Amino acid sequence: MIVPAVALALYLFNVILSVYKPWGRRKAAGARPGRIPGASGAAGPGPGSEGR
């Protein structure tokens, strides 16, 4: 009988916490520091493509 009571208490705690959110809203992502501007992953020809 104790296991369902603990499970219900944890579930209610999670529901209340997800609704209340005492830390408020998160900021927008925006530009992350540490990212290299202009680096999109397509840096040009890869290794092994010389002369083709």
Beta strands, then each sheet from edge to edge (+ up, - down):
end
